């Protein structure tokens, strides 16, 4: 039976990778990754020689067919994303859907859990996170107001991702809708310049303005 491992990789600090993840990456025939250059840094650090193949949101049907053919030949594959857990705000779940349609119960899909920016941010938020809403990356242009309304109206804390290029614009738009929001903004989680901003949304905007705006951001909004 073909096997596909879904392997979580570090979101920053390479020491966060699990022994089980390293063993799987060492033992499979091929690693599918968003960016082979990013994954190669992890493999080189742990002296893993397994070959890689790119699979990302722009991959054509030819690439997917190639992956299916490898599985039909009983190859053991691992799927990773650039950082964190595959299938969350990346194209991994699309690939799994196609593979399940092709193989049904004749393939073994094995999750190897590990780092996730979502749970890392939630764990240090100080908010009640028994229930929360995760919205991934915000829309680029259309539907942004609808998205913001969903955040404002949520009964539970809302977690979303934002890029350094849009973080201030996004927070300002949210502030215009409700300037009493309590938020936590996490930058560069687990990396050297990890920074956590907390407070009323207006206060956090001012704090971010005073810093270098770089790296990916995880935002938690609470009323």
C-alpha positions, 0 to 999 in steps of 0.5 A: 500500500502506498504511503503519504506522510503529512509532516509538520516542519519548524515555523522558524527554530529548526530545533522544534522539529520532532524526531518522528518527522526527521525519521520519516523525512529520512526514510521516504523515497521523495519529499514534496515541498512548496519551495525546495530551497527552503526545505533543503535548508532543513534537510541539510541541517539534519544531514538528510539526503532524501530527494525533493520535488516541488509541489505548490499552489501553482503546480499544474495537473501534470505535476499532480499526475506525476505524484499519483504515478509515484504512489501507484509505484508504491513509493513512500512520499512525504508532504511538507510546507515551507513552515508549519503543518501542511494543509492549513492555508496552503495547497496540501489539502487540495493534493490530499483530496485528489489522491483520496479520489484516486486511491480511496482506502487503498492508500495510507495517509499518515499525519506527523504533527508538530509546529503550527503558528496558529497554536503557538500564537493561541498558547501565549495570547492570554485570551480564552481559547477554548473556542476560536475562529481561524480565517487564514490569510485575508483576501487581497481586495474583494470581500475584505469588508465582509471578512472584517465584519466576520471578525468583528461579529465573531463570538470567539477570538479570531486568528488570521495571518497577514504579511508585513506589507499589509499588516498596518493597513489591515489593523487600521481598517479593523480599528475603523470598525471597532477601536476597542478591540483587544489584539495580540500580534505575533511576529517572527514566531520562534525566530531570533526577532520574535516579538509579541505585541499586546493591547488595544488595537490602536496601541498595538498599531503604534507599537508596530509602527515603531519597529521594523516591519518584517516577517510573517504576522499572526493576529488574534482579535478579541472583543 
